[in-house]
Amino acid sequence: MILLTFQRVIKGNNFKEYMDLKKLNLGCGRNVKEGWINLDCVGLPGVDIVHNIEKLPLPFDDEQFDEVRCDSILEHIEYIPVLRDLYRILKPGGLLKIRVPHFSSRNNYVDPTHKKHFSIDTFDFFVAESRFAREKDYYFDFHFSKITSRKIKFCKRGIFWPNRIIEPLINLGPRIQWWYESTYMCWLVPANDIVVELVK
């Protein structure tokens, strides 16, 4: 087991039991998930491990996790080294689920802690055999095997109810997603988030 200096916040259980879990909720904040190891840089209620995500390597063994969840965290950090370490701790065939703001989202610009912007194609750079990875194979020394899902998500509450129709249309396929991002449409009807799933 990799032993680094980090604060452990474990209530009523021992650390070994948490290490036996096979799912990691990275940068969980208040979105704590039962049955997962919940890691955040702040010791909020329900957080199992307090650790700065950018302090690498993460305090886990190689190929430890079946699934890692990164919900609204990568936009806050220099994420490429973190993705490399997530690749390390995922088992072969393990799943990495990512949610980040779409570049057209107002949320990108409201939050002063956001450092990065994302397109639906951003994570293709990290996937073997994608067009971007083939053209820029010298960028990174690690590559996931495939993307199993990619969606552009929209706010659908209140006056944004028409997005209930628009969202499934935009996500009919990669060509329509490309068209949406490459034309005025992404500014006429801004998105909220990008959700992708990568397999090691």
N, C-alpha and C positions, 0 to 999 in steps of 0.2 A: 504494500500500500504506500502510495506517495504521501509523505507527511510534510505538510507545510504549516507555517504559523497562520492560523485563521481561527476565528471564534466559532465555537459550536453552540448552537442553541437547540437543545434537544429536551423535550419535556416528557417525562414518564417512559422513555425508551433509551436503550443504549445505542452507541454509534454504530456498532456492528449490524444491528437490525436495519439501520438506514442504508448502510452500504450494500445490503442484500437486495434492496430495491433496484430495479433495472430501468427506471425512468427518471429523467432529470428535468425539472422546471427551472430554467435558467433566468435569472433576473425577475423573479416572480413578483416582487413587490407585495401588494395585498392580495394578489390573485393566487392564493395558495391552493394546491391540488392534493387531495387525499390520495395516498398510495404512491406519491412521487417524492423524490428528494427535492425540496424547495430551497433554492439558493438565491441569496440577494446580498447586496453590499450593506444593507441596513437591517438591523435585527427587529423587524416588524413581527407582530404576532403570527405564529405559524411557520416562520422561516426556520428551516432546519440547520442550514449552514450559512454563516455570514462570511462572505469572501468577495473581494473586489474582482469582478469578472476580467478586468484587464491585467490583473496580476497573474501571469501565466508561468508554468502550466497550472491548469485547474487541479484541485486536490483529489484527483481520481486516477485510477489505473487505466492503462491502455485497454481499449475494447471492452469497457465495462457496461455500457448502456445499450438497451434495445431501442430507446427513443429519447430524444432531447427536444424540448419545447423552448423556443425563443420568441416570446410574445411581446412586441413593442419594446425591444431592448437594443437591437443592433444599431438603430439610428442614433443612439446616445454615445456610441463608442467607436474607436478605431477597430472595426469588426473583422478585418481579414486575418490577423493573428488569432483571434478568437475562433473563427471558423476552422482554421487549421487545427486548433486544439480540440474542438468539438469532433472533427474528423478522427482524431487520435482516440478519443474516449468512446466513440461509437463502435459497436460490434459490426463485423461485416454484414451487410444487409440491414443495418440499423437505420432508423428513420429520424431525420431532422426536420421539425416543423417550425417554420418562420413566419412571423407577421411583422411587417414594417409599413410605415406610411408610404402611399404612392406619391410620386413627385408633384402631382397636381393638388394634393391635399392641403387645405388651409392649415391643418395641424402641423405640417412640416415647418411652417413659419411662425406659428404662435408660440411653440415651446422653445425657450431660449437654450435648452440643453441639447437640442437636436444638432448633430454634426453632419449627417449623411442623408442623401436623397437616393431613391430607388425607382427603377423601372421594372416592368414585368420581366425583362430579359437580363437584369443585373446578375442573377444567380446562375445563368447559363455559363458565365465565365468560370464557374467552379465545377462544371459537369463535363466529364470525359466525353469526347465525340460530339459535343455541341459545336456549332459553327464558330462561336466566339472562342472556345477553348482551343480549337484547331488553329485559328488565326493567331491567337495570343498564347500559345502553349508554354511560352517562356515566362509568363506572368507569375504562375503559382506552381509549387512543388507538390500539390495534392489536388485530387479531383474526385468528386462524388460520381457514382456510376450513372445516375439518372435523376430526372425530376419526374415525380409521379403525378403531381397536381400543381397547377398555377392558376390563381384567380385574382382578378381585380375586384375589390369590394367597395361598395358605395353605401353612404348613409341612406336609409330608407324610412326614417321616422318623419312624422309631421308633414311639412310642405315638400319633403323629398320623396314622397310616396311614388312618383313616377320612376324612381330608380329601381323599384321592384321589377319593372319591365326591362329597364335598360341593362341592369346587371347581368341577367342571364344571356342577353343578346351579345354583350361585349365579350362574354366568356365562352362563346360558341367555339372558339378556336384561336390558335396563335396569330393567324392572319388578321382577324378582326381586332384582337388585342393590339397588334402592331399598328393597324390603321387608326385605332382610337388614340394611341399615344403619339402618333406621327402627324396628326391633323389638329385643327382647332377644337375638335370634339372634347379633348381632355380638359380644355379650359372652359368650354361651354357647359360641360357636365363633369365637374371635378370628381375624382374618386376619393375614397378614404384610405384604403390599405391595399397591400399586396400580400397574399397568402400563398406560400409555396411549400412543397414537401420534397425533400431530397433524400435519396437513398445512398448509403455508403457503398 
